[in-house]
Amino acid sequence: MYSIASLHEFRRHLGLTETDPDTDADLRQALEKASHLIESLTQRRFCPTLETRRLTVDAANPRELILSGDLLELTAIESDQGILSKDAVRRLPTRPDLPASVLILKDGAMFSGELRVSGIWGWHDRWTQAWRKSGDVVRNEALNANSTWIQVDDVVGKDQDEISPRFQVGQLLRVDSEYLQVNALDLEGIRLHVLRGTQGTEALSHAAGTPIEIYRAVSAICGSAAQFGGFARK
């Protein structure tokens, strides 16, 4: 289970320091409970997930495909007759920053039968800005698909938004197309312990020097996760 906010953000919200008796495990459990509560109440996911969903076209309205969730990026749409071109599909709303809730065929054609819609699902109000540059890269000679440690230049340095530490436990990272979750920081070894291939993505090999990006969830949702996490901690 992931958490919407990071452990560092949660500690800062609670006014805790690294020497306070609250253990990381207890705090992470509270954050995970808060994240689950927020998503249950809103019926939305706030961390992006790669997924294929099977959707049945409404026979009464075959010109529109009503999606079963928030679609941030469409990667493929397939029917029993074959793969439909993404260029033939228009998404609503049209703003690339917002997730789509409806797909329409541009030429006025109609959908039919069962469709398999693949893409990145989740909710964000500024999706094109959601992935931020960490200011760091993979420093392993070669990061293979089985490695759980990423060597970096600086664990606690600033990222592109001047946020420090740049890497925090609970963060969602992106390296190429793979999503990874930060589980622990090794300040002495200057490396990150990560869960590979999270959120429906596949663990891949990455070349040295590949940029590492950090996912920034909607700030108001992060704040709510920290606030609810405080209640769950009591």
N, C-alpha and C positions, 0 to 999 in steps of 0.2 A: 504494500500500500504506500502510495506517495503522499507527500504533504504539499499543500499549496504554497505555504510560506516556508522559509528556511529556518534552521535551528538558530542561526545568528539573529535573524529578524525577531524570532520568538523571545530569545533571551533579552534582546534590547527592549521589546515591548514590556516585558515583565520587570525590567530594571535589574536583571541578574548579571553577575559577572562570572567568569570562568571558574572562580573559586567557591561559588555558592554550592550548597550541598545537593541541589537538584541534579540528578544524573541525566546525561544526554538521552538515555533510553527512556526514562520517564517523560521527559519533555517531548521527545519524538512521538511517543505513544499518544500524548495529549493532542499534539498537532495533527496526527493522522485521524484521530476521532473527530476533531474540529473540521477537517477537510471533508470527511465523510458526511458529517451533519450538513455542511453548507451545500454540498452537491445533492444530498437527498432532499433538502428543502427547496432548492432552486430547480431540481431536475435538469442540471447542466453539469458538464465536465469542464474544469478550468485549466487542465493541463492537456496539451494536444496528444492525440492518440492516432496511430496509423491503423486503419481498420477497413474491412470490406463488409458492407451491410446489404442484405437482401431485402429489396423493397418491391411491393406489388403495386402496379399502376391502378389507380382508381378508374374503373370503366366509365364512370359518370363524368370524369374530367381527365381524359387521356392526354391532353396537351400539356399538362403540368405534372411533374413528379414532386410530390410533397415528401420532404426528407424526414427521417425519423430522429433527427438531431441537428446540431450545428455543424455545418461542413465548412472548414476553414480553407482547405485546398482539395480540389478534385484531381485525382491522378488517373482514374480510369472508370469507365461506365460500360457495362457489358450486358447484352441480352442473349437470349437463346439463338438469335440470328448472327451474333458476332459482337465485335467491339465497336462502340460508337465513338466517333471523333470528339475529343474535348472541344475542339473549335466549333462544333455544331451545336454545342449546348450553351445556353445563357443562364447565368445564375442570378437569383434574386435574394436579397438586394444586390445591386451591381457593384457596390463599393468593395474593393479588395480588402479593406481593413476589417470588414464585418463578415461574419460567417453567413453562408447561404442557407436558406430554409426551403427554397423551391428551385427546381431546375426546369428549363423550358427549351425545347428544340427550336433553333433559330429559323429554320425554313418553314415553320408552321406544321411540321409533321407531328404525328402522335406517338407517344410511348405505348408499349403493349406488353402484357405478360409480366414476368418477374425480371427485375433488373438487379445487377450486382454493382453497387457503387463503392468504389475504393477511394480513399483519400485520408486527409488529416481531419479528424473530428475534434471538436472542442469549442469553447467560447472565449473570444477575446475581442475587445473593442478597437484594438490597434494592431492587428495581426502582422502587418508588414513591418512593424517596429518591435515585435515581441521578442525576437532573437537579437541579443546584444553581443557585441564583441567583448570577449574577456580580456583582450590584450595579451593573451598567451596562446601557445601552440603545443602540440604533442612533441615531447622531447625524447620519447623512446626511439631507439634506432629503427624499430618497426613495431607498431602496436598490433599484435595479432588478435584474432577474434576471441581468444580465451583468456587474455590478460585482464586482471582486475585492478591493476595499478597503472596510472598515467603519470609519467614524469613531466613536470612543467618547469617554467623559469621562476615563477614566484607565486606561492599559494595566497599570500595576504596582500599583494599589490592591488592597485586600483584598476577597475575595468574602464570601458569607454565612457561610462556615466560618472566616473570618479568615485565609485562605490568601493569601499575596502572593508573587509577582505573580499577580493574578487571571487574566490571560491568559498562556498559555504555548504555545510552538511544539509542534505535535503534538496539541493538544487537539481534542476533538470538541465543537462548539457546536450549540445548537439555537435557531433564530429562527423563531417560529411552528412550522410543521411541517417546516421545512427543516433538514437537518443540514449543517454546514460544518466544515471542518478548518483549523486555524490553521497557516499555512505560514511566516509571518514577522511580526515586530513592528516597527512604526515608532514609536519612543518620541518622536521630535521632532515627528512629524506627528500623534501620538496616534491611531493607527489600526492595524488588523489586516489583513494580507494573507491571504486565505482561499481555499480550494478550495470552490466552490459545489456544492450538490446532491449531497453525498456519501452513501454507505451506502444507495444505492437511492432517495434522496429527490429531489425536483425543485427546481431553483433557482427561487425566487419573488421577487416584489417585496415589500418590507416598508416600512411607514410609519415615519417618524421617531418615536422614543420606544418602539419595540417592544423588550421585554426580551430580553436575551441570556442563555441558560442554558448551563451547563457540565456535560458528562458526567463523572461520577466512576466509573471502573471499580472492581471489587472490589479493595480495598487490597492483599490478599495477592497477587492476580494482577499488580497494578502493581509490587509489590516483586519478584516473580519475573521480570518483564520487564526491570527494571533490572539484576537480578543476572545473568540470562542474557545481557543486552546487554553486560555487562562482559566475559564470556567471548568473545562474538562480536567484540568490539573488539580483542582480542589477536591 
